[in-house]
């Protein structure tokens, strides 16, 4: 059995926009009786009454207790009890006071209700301006949810409180729900009984699956299971110190004491830390706050403590510490399936610790992954935070070279090597390199120049590139900087 609680005052005021939603109070009232409570719109909740008959007796007695509990909180409600959630909602919206329906009588009980009640219930699922959209977890509450969301919010405020609602193409921007209900009105349907009496095959051929879903709801049938409201869990810890501490070594023990129960809580909930924030209250009445964005979800207390200490080593507090607060932003835990055909990668916890140590040693801007910026500057790249990817990646198939043509690759020098070039008729004739290990010689064949330039608004670059083949068979790429007139060797072709 399910009970639906609807705020009676909101219905009597026609659900005027801008009013304060009391759904949180309804959720609190329902959770006094059952832990399985679902929020369905800004003015209604549904709770599962399974097992409550042992405590309160009949379903009518349970409904009376629900209404009394809400009245004690200063909130008048309508209560309807039925074997299905949809029937309970329809009865709560359509009948004032308290309604209890025996199991198996749902279709007969909701049949006399006008179609306006079904429309009102669907519009209650549309989030208002101050109501956030309910997260969809595994199932949707109703297959008509997307249709209901397309209806106009202003139309809901005007129409949801009218029992004699006439459906028609009067909406300024009619959505799919308005179109369907306008068709039903033109067919002369007034009550849910009229909608249920239509042949399902003909209704599907004319209105599609939305019409069939409406007909099932008009019979009081549920489209999915109850999705209970989950309490907001906070993964945080606080500790006031009896004596101020100064230094990272005593702070390490404090962090370990705070992080171990928090990480155990994460483990029980199947969560991991996506980011962690540490707030240190100092004896100077200042607050030293550090926030770490983790490259991969972590729930190992020792790893988190090491990352915090390495960050504080680079950004130490300016005075002794009086209190410590730790807050973790949770994310779903990682579920990994390793491959037997690929080399095992290091664990994200190890990579996070390694990057934190390198960042503390060399600087945060010098550790990470290379990223190609949106520029044509040769050899340009930036550093971005490293993100460990533990997903199994398929092997990329490299294209096979054409028959008889060996594959070529340019081995680029990280810093172009300065060279001297003899020019004959505006073309390189001889290349001379002073660096040991690089060859010099006469140019047998050359191709170019390829003139490139860009980013004139900053430092910019302007150069002419040549591909040259020396007399000893070496093929290399050289270029001349048109600004300094200097020559450089960019790389050698392997």
Number of C-alpha atoms within 10 A of each C-alpha: 18 21 29 34 32 28 25 21 14 20 19 12 13 16 22 17 17 10 10 12 18 15 19 14 17 27 20 16 24 26 16 11 19 15 15 17 27 21 23 22 21 24 24 28 25 28 25 24 22 11 11 15 13 8 9 15 11 11 22 18 13 20 23 15 14 22 22 16 20 21 13 10 13 10 18 19 27 25 29 30 30 26 22 23 26 27 28 28 28 25 27 28 28 21 15 15 12 17 21 20 21 12 11 11 14 22 18 14 21 26 18 14 21 20 26 24 27 24 21 22 21 24 26 22 24 25 16 20 10 12 12 10 12 13 7 9 7 9 12 16 20 19 17 19 16 15 19 23 19 16 21 18 16 13 15 21 17 13 20 25 20 14 15 12 16 14 21 16 13 11 14 9 12 17 15 16 23 22 17 20 22 18 17 19 16 10 11 11 16 19 18 25 21 18 24 18 9 13 11 16 10 12 17 15 11 11 14 13 15 17 22 21 18 25 23 18 24 26 21 27 18 18 18 13 13 20 18 14 15 10 6 6 9 13 18 19 18 13 14 12 12 8 10 14 18 15 14 17 10 10 16 15 11 17 25 15 15 19 23 18 15 22 23 15 18 23 14 9 13 15 20 22 24 19 19 21 17 20 17 20 21 20 15 11 10 13 18 18 15 17 15 15 13 19 18 22 21 24 25 18 19 16 15 25 22 18 22 22 20 20 19 18 15 13 13 14 20 13 19 16 25 20 20 21 17 21 19 23 15 21 15 13 18 14 9 9 9 14 12 7 9 11 8 11 12 11 12 18 20 11 17 23 18 13 18 21 20 16 18 17 14 11 12 18 11 14 19 16 13 13 12 13 11 8 11 12 15 10 13 12 14 12 15 15 17 16 14 16 13 17 13 13 10 9 8 6 6 6 6 8 10 8 6 6 7 10 9 9 10 13 13 15 12 9 11 15 16 18 18 15 22 13 11 9 6 8 15 21 18 18 20 15 17 12 11 6 7 12 13 19 16 17 21 14 13 17 13 13 16 11 13 13 14 14 12 9 6 7 7 11 15 17 19 16 20 20 19 25 19 19 14 12 11 16 19 20 20 24 25 21 14 14 10 9 10 14 21 20 23 22 20 18 15 12
